[in-house]
Amino acid sequence: MRRRVKQTRSLDERIAEQAAKLKAMADQLPAGVERESLLKRARIVETGGHLSDWLRSPDLPAPK
C-alpha cells in the first residue's frame, strides 16, 4: 500500500529551503571536492525550481 503525504508547504518553498540548506552546508566546508559537490547539488535543486516555474507559466504552449 502506498503512503500518502499531505504537503503543508508549496514545492517552491521546499525547493528554496533545500537549496539554502545545501549552500549553508557548503559554506561550512573548506574549498574542495565535498564543498563543490554540495554547491552542484544546490544548483541542480534550483534548476528544478526554475523548471517548475516554467512549466506553470501561462506562456507555455500546449503539447501537440
Backbone as a printed PyTorch tensor [residue, N CA C, xyz], in Angstrom:
tensor([[[  0.8420,  -1.1790,   0.0000],
         [  0.0000,   0.0000,   0.0000],
         [  0.8910,   1.2470,   0.0000]],

        [[  0.5060,   2.2030,  -0.7710],
         [  1.2900,   3.4250,  -0.9190],
         [  0.9260,   4.4400,   0.1590]],

        [[  1.9400,   4.9940,   0.7960],
         [  1.6880,   6.0200,   1.8060],
         [  1.4540,   7.3540,   1.1220]],

        [[  0.4660,   8.0550,   1.5580],
         [  0.1580,   9.3720,   1.0070],
         [  0.5520,  10.4150,   2.0440]],

        [[  1.2300,  11.4530,   1.5770],
         [  1.6680,  12.5170,   2.4680],
         [  1.0750,  13.8220,   1.9790]],

        [[  0.4110,  14.5330,   2.8630],
         [ -0.1480,  15.8420,   2.5250],
         [  0.9340,  16.8870,   2.7960]],

        [[  1.3770,  17.5530,   1.7410],
         [  2.4070,  18.5720,   1.8870],
         [  1.7890,  19.8310,   2.4790]],

        [[  2.4690,  20.4090,   3.4700],
         [  1.9580,  21.6250,   4.1010],
         [  2.5970,  22.8730,   3.5140]],

        [[  3.6860,  22.6950,   2.7780],
         [  4.3690,  23.8310,   2.1390],
         [  4.4150,  23.5840,   0.6410]],

        [[  4.4790,  24.6720,  -0.1100],
         [  4.4970,  24.5420,  -1.5700],
         [  5.8270,  23.9530,  -2.0440]],

        [[  5.8160,  23.4640,  -3.2580],
         [  7.0250,  22.9120,  -3.8620],
         [  8.1140,  23.9810,  -3.9340]],

        [[  7.7320,  25.2030,  -4.3030],
         [  8.7070,  26.2920,  -4.3890],
         [  9.3840,  26.5520,  -3.0430]],

        [[  8.6130,  26.5260,  -1.9690],
         [  9.1730,  26.7430,  -0.6310],
         [ 10.1470,  25.6310,  -0.2610]],

        [[  9.7570,  24.3960,  -0.5480],
         [ 10.6240,  23.2640,  -0.2110],
         [ 11.9070,  23.2750,  -1.0320]],

        [[ 11.8080,  23.6440,  -2.3100],
         [ 12.9900,  23.7270,  -3.1700],
         [ 13.9350,  24.8160,  -2.6710]],

        [[ 13.3850,  25.9880,  -2.3610],
         [ 14.2080,  27.1010,  -1.8730],
         [ 14.8960,  26.7310,  -0.5550]],

        [[ 14.1700,  26.0650,   0.3250],
         [ 14.7500,  25.6580,   1.6080],
         [ 15.8850,  24.6500,   1.4080]],

        [[ 15.6720,  23.6870,   0.5330],
         [ 16.6990,  22.6720,   0.2780],
         [ 17.9560,  23.3040,  -0.3150]],

        [[ 17.7870,  24.2110,  -1.2680],
         [ 18.9360,  24.8790,  -1.8840],
         [ 19.6960,  25.7000,  -0.8470]],

        [[ 18.9670,  26.4270,   0.0030],
         [ 19.6110,  27.2360,   1.0410],
         [ 20.3610,  26.3520,   2.0360]],

        [[ 19.7660,  25.2160,   2.3800],
         [ 20.4060,  24.2860,   3.3200],
         [ 21.7150,  23.7350,   2.7350]],

        [[ 21.6800,  23.3590,   1.4610],
         [ 22.8840,  22.8320,   0.8140],
         [ 23.9820,  23.8930,   0.7360]],

        [[ 23.5960,  25.1360,   0.4170],
         [ 24.5810,  26.2200,   0.3480],
         [ 25.1760,  26.5140,   1.7230]],

        [[ 24.3480,  26.4810,   2.7570],
         [ 24.8360,  26.7160,   4.1160],
         [ 25.8170,  25.6250,   4.5310]],

        [[ 25.5090,  24.3880,   4.1720],
         [ 26.4130,  23.2860,   4.4810],
         [ 27.7410,  23.4690,   3.7420]],

        [[ 27.6700,  23.9070,   2.4920],
         [ 28.8820,  24.1130,   1.6930],
         [ 29.7280,  25.2420,   2.2760]],

        [[ 29.0700,  26.2730,   2.8070],
         [ 29.8020,  27.3990,   3.3900],
         [ 30.6190,  26.9910,   4.6110]],

        [[ 30.2270,  25.9070,   5.2570],
         [ 30.9360,  25.4280,   6.4430],
         [ 32.1820,  24.6190,   6.0970]],

        [[ 32.3310,  24.2750,   4.8330],
         [ 33.4450,  23.4210,   4.4180],
         [ 34.5430,  24.2330,   3.7360]],

        [[ 35.7790,  23.7650,   3.8450],
         [ 36.8570,  24.4090,   3.0920],
         [ 36.7320,  24.0530,   1.6030]],

        [[ 37.3850,  24.8200,   0.7720],
         [ 37.3600,  24.5540,  -0.6680],
         [ 37.8040,  23.1150,  -0.9240]],

        [[ 37.0990,  22.4500,  -1.7910],
         [ 37.4530,  21.0680,  -2.1040],
         [ 36.3160,  20.3500,  -2.7880]],

        [[ 36.4790,  19.0610,  -2.9540],
         [ 35.5360,  18.2320,  -3.6940],
         [ 34.1750,  18.1740,  -3.0050]],

        [[ 34.1610,  17.9940,  -1.7010],
         [ 32.8900,  17.8630,  -0.9830],
         [ 32.0770,  19.1610,  -1.0670]],

        [[ 32.7580,  20.2990,  -0.9080],
         [ 32.0760,  21.5990,  -0.9990],
         [ 31.4990,  21.7990,  -2.4010]],

        [[ 32.2850,  21.5020,  -3.4150],
         [ 31.8140,  21.6550,  -4.7970],
         [ 30.6400,  20.7290,  -5.0880]],

        [[ 30.6560,  19.5450,  -4.4960],
         [ 29.5590,  18.6020,  -4.6750],
         [ 28.2660,  19.1640,  -4.0850]],

        [[ 28.3450,  19.7590,  -2.9010],
         [ 27.1600,  20.3640,  -2.2850],
         [ 26.6530,  21.5430,  -3.1060]],

        [[ 27.5620,  22.3690,  -3.6040],
         [ 27.1580,  23.5110,  -4.4240],
         [ 26.5130,  23.0500,  -5.7360]],

        [[ 27.0280,  21.9620,  -6.2930],
         [ 26.4550,  21.4140,  -7.5210],
         [ 25.0340,  20.9130,  -7.2600]],

        [[ 24.8430,  20.2210,  -6.1360],
         [ 23.5070,  19.7420,  -5.7820],
         [ 22.5480,  20.9180,  -5.5850]],

        [[ 23.0230,  22.0090,  -4.9710],
         [ 22.1850,  23.1990,  -4.7750],
         [ 21.7730,  23.7840,  -6.1280]],

        [[ 22.6990,  23.8280,  -7.0840],
         [ 22.3670,  24.3440,  -8.4220],
         [ 21.3350,  23.4480,  -9.1090]],

        [[ 21.4590,  22.1450,  -8.9280],
         [ 20.5080,  21.2070,  -9.5290],
         [ 19.1110,  21.4250,  -8.9320]],

        [[ 19.0450,  21.5970,  -7.6250],
         [ 17.7630,  21.8460,  -6.9600],
         [ 17.1540,  23.1500,  -7.4670]],

        [[ 17.9750,  24.1940,  -7.5830],
         [ 17.4760,  25.4740,  -8.0880],
         [ 16.9890,  25.3470,  -9.5340]],

        [[ 17.6720,  24.5600, -10.3320],
         [ 17.2420,  24.3360, -11.7120],
         [ 15.8760,  23.6600, -11.7260]],

        [[ 15.6600,  22.7230, -10.8290],
         [ 14.3510,  22.0820, -10.7090],
         [ 13.2650,  23.0980, -10.3930]],

        [[ 13.5920,  24.0590,  -9.5510],
         [ 12.6360,  25.1180,  -9.2350],
         [ 12.3180,  25.9760, -10.4400]],

        [[ 13.3440,  26.2890, -11.2280],
         [ 13.1320,  27.0880, -12.4360],
         [ 12.2790,  26.3160, -13.4440]],

        [[ 12.5120,  25.0230, -13.5630],
         [ 11.7100,  24.2030, -14.4730],
         [ 10.2480,  24.1640, -14.0220]],

        [[ 10.0560,  24.0610, -12.7180],
         [  8.7070,  24.0540, -12.1770],
         [  7.9890,  25.3640, -12.5080]],

        [[  8.6780,  26.4830, -12.3280],
         [  8.1080,  27.7900, -12.6750],
         [  7.7680,  27.8520, -14.1570]],

        [[  8.6700,  27.3710, -14.9830],
         [  8.4780,  27.4060, -16.4260],
         [  7.2610,  26.5770, -16.8330]],

        [[  7.1280,  25.3900, -16.2260],
         [  6.0030,  24.5190, -16.5680],
         [  4.6630,  25.1210, -16.1660]],

        [[  4.6520,  25.9410, -15.1350],
         [  3.4170,  26.5710, -14.6840],
         [  3.1570,  27.9100, -15.3700]],

        [[  4.0670,  28.3660, -16.2120],
         [  3.9000,  29.6800, -16.8350],
         [  2.7390,  29.6530, -17.8290]],

        [[  1.9800,  30.7490, -17.8960],
         [  0.8480,  30.7940, -18.8140],
         [  1.2760,  30.8820, -20.2830]],

        [[  2.5210,  31.2380, -20.5570],
         [  3.0160,  31.3710, -21.9260],
         [  3.4600,  30.0490, -22.5380]],

        [[  3.4710,  28.9910, -21.7410],
         [  3.9190,  27.6950, -22.2410],
         [  2.8820,  27.1400, -23.2050]],

        [[  3.2950,  26.8360, -24.4420],
         [  2.3180,  26.3020, -25.3940],
         [  1.8820,  24.8870, -25.0200]],

        [[  0.6660,  24.5510, -25.3890],
         [  0.1340,  23.2190, -25.1270],
         [  0.8730,  22.1930, -25.9840]],

        [[  1.0640,  20.9710, -25.4610],
         [  1.7250,  19.9360, -26.2620],
         [  0.8620,  19.5470, -27.4590]],

        [[  1.5300,  19.1290, -28.5340],
         [  0.7950,  18.7370, -29.7650],
         [  0.5470,  17.2500, -29.7850]]])
